[in-house]
Amino acid sequence: MRVVDLRSDTVTHPSPEMRMAMYEAELGDDVYGEDPTLNALEAKAAERLGKEAAVFVASGTMGNLVSVLAHAQRGDEIILGSKAHIFRSEAGGASALGGVSFHTVPNDDRGMLDPEDVRAAVRPNDPHMPRTAAVCLENTQNACGGAALTQDDMQAISAVARETNIALHVDGARIFNAAVALEAPASELARDADSLTFCLSKGLSCPIGSIIVGDADYIQEARRWRKMVGGSMRQVGVIAAAGIVALDTMVERLAEDHANARKLAEGLAEIPGIDIDPDSLPTNLVFFEIQRDDWQDLHRQLVERGVKGGGGTSRWRYVTHYGITESDIDYTLEQVREVFAV
Ligand SMILES: Cc1ncc(COP(=O)(O)O)c(C=O)c1O
């Protein structure tokens, strides 16, 4: 049976070039700083994001955790959107492991925070209150339809952060999707951030890995926290080799995923029972609402036909990625049309 797996861009497999690079990678012990392939990946990532230094971590969740812990002390607070992945989907790690509490402010439909909400959320210097250590943005914002925040958006929040003397961390799990969608260099989107985490293992198709970038002192502190949470690795070049290929070959390709997402969104918009605004879908995450009570049954039928994704609630998400072709989108639309026709 033909399978079109639209559950997430995390289901991607490494490209043949990545597999070859992994096979051939020069290795060393990274805890001694001696893995030449990882050192090359970290240098490349820092340069690409316009920062002094970078550190490799196992996942986006670990990247955000280590980033927050490197900014905040126990008892501190961070400000973030109520739909932020760090707040909703990372098991409360910064609170549980770092004693850092979350102060949420609303995300608008595009995932942006209102700078005035952020300013109002920063605590005064009062011993009754937690200290505010950082504000976090997410770009692209997953739960807000994969919307891309612009350089102006980032600048508006960083201005508040500078004024109030707190750090700006960006969960840039999909920062390269934002960069490609906005036709802006990722370094421009990262410019105002004190730290940024991006994932190699989503649209960039690596099997494992994320990277934190920032200035040299901050990354040194992040390395200490990575050690504490058990994230130091040894001959990690075997994974890092894929990351180098990803940064060299997989970034511009994201435009194909965005074009496929748009085609999918436009097709879904024509199917009765589906509510979607294709104009609000600039990247690779396609969210839509099923306006039928039998959505669970519709979901089951689509999975039986090999179309994976959505389900859980009547708000479904289909994600385009490396390995999903235009013909897969045609197949998906054909299957959805047939299933929804009954
Ligand atoms: C916006 C965002 N941040 C962070 C993560 C966490 O990444 P990981 O699954 O590698 O821990 C995800 C994963 O989907 C994400 O969508």
The ligand as an ORCA input file, in Angstrom:
! r2SCAN-3c Opt
* xyz 0 1
  C       8.807     24.312     17.809
  C       9.461     23.100     18.373
  N      10.407     23.243     19.302
  C      11.042     22.189     19.834
  C      10.740     20.907     19.431
  C      11.430     19.747     20.109
  O      12.255     19.030     19.271
  P      12.639     17.499     19.612
  O      11.482     16.675     19.180
  O      13.875     17.278     18.799
  O      12.891     17.411     21.066
  C       9.755     20.702     18.465
  C       9.425     19.328     18.039
  O       8.492     19.081     17.330
  C       9.089     21.824     17.917
  O       8.127     21.693     17.007
*
